[in-house]
Every structure is written in structure tokens, then in C-alpha cells.
Amino acid sequence: MATFDVEAMIARFQERAKAVKQRPLPPVAGAERTQFINQAKMDFQDFAIVGDSVATLEDGILVLRIDLRPPATA
């Protein structure tokens, strides 16, 4: 059985976040356009959060450490 590659999974989420940013806007208008844009924002946020996580396998459990604290102000 193949082993689970945590780093490869994180890299896939990083690529997905990048792809959402590069996704062209389809020829839609009005409410559909707004819905598409809002969905793209949520997709990017979700993929970026997982892509920025520190992932480990601990006793067969995938653990994602995600720092949601605001950036430190200097």
C-alpha cells in the first residue's frame, strides 16, 4: 500500500489556490456574476488556508496546524 504524502497534499492545495486566482471570469452578468465571484473568493480562502498549514501524520491521524492569528504589527 502506498504511503500518504502530506507535503504533496499541501502542494496540491497551494496549486488549487493559485488556480482560483488565475481562473477567468465566465461571460455571466448580474446575480450569477456576483455568485461566481463570491464562490471564487471562498474557494481561494479555503484552499489557501489548507495550503498554508503545517501538516503532520500522528499515529495515523492527519493533523493540520493553521495559524489564524492576525499578523503581528511592528
C-alpha positions in Angstrom: 0.0 0.0 0.0 1.3 3.5 -0.9 2.1 5.9 1.9 0.3 9.1 2.2 2.4 12.1 1.1 1.4 15.0 3.3 3.7 17.5 1.5 2.2 16.6 -1.8 -1.3 17.2 -0.5 -0.3 20.6 0.8 1.3 21.4 -2.6 -2.0 20.4 -4.3 -3.9 22.8 -2.2 -1.4 25.6 -2.9 -1.8 24.9 -6.6 -5.6 25.0 -6.3 -5.5 28.4 -4.6 -3.2 29.7 -7.3 -5.6 28.3 -10.0 -8.6 30.1 -8.4 -6.7 33.4 -8.6 -6.0 32.7 -12.3 -9.5 31.4 -13.1 -11.0 33.6 -15.9 -14.4 35.1 -15.3 -17.0 33.4 -17.5 -19.4 35.5 -19.6 -22.0 36.0 -16.9 -23.7 39.1 -15.6 -25.8 40.2 -12.7 -26.5 37.9 -9.8 -24.7 35.0 -11.5 -21.5 37.1 -11.8 -21.7 38.1 -8.1 -22.3 34.5 -7.1 -19.3 33.3 -9.2 -17.0 36.0 -7.7 -18.1 35.2 -4.2 -17.6 31.4 -4.7 -14.1 32.1 -6.1 -13.2 34.1 -3.0 -14.4 31.3 -0.8 -12.6 28.7 -2.8 -9.3 30.7 -2.7 -9.7 31.2 1.1 -10.3 27.5 1.8 -7.5 26.3 -0.5 -5.1 28.9 0.8 -5.8 28.1 4.4 -5.0 24.4 3.9 -2.1 25.3 1.6 -0.5 27.4 4.4 -1.0 24.8 7.1 1.7 22.7 8.6 0.6 19.1 8.2 1.8 16.0 10.1 0.6 12.4 10.5 0.4 11.5 14.1 -0.5 7.9 14.8 -2.4 7.7 11.5 -4.2 10.9 12.1 -3.7 13.9 9.7 -3.1 17.0 11.8 -3.2 20.4 10.2 -1.8 23.3 12.2 -3.3 26.5 10.9 -2.4 29.8 12.5 -5.4 32.1 12.2 -4.0 34.8 14.4 -3.7 38.2 12.8 -0.2 39.2 11.6 1.9 40.8 14.3 2.1 44.6 13.9 5.6 46.1 14.0 
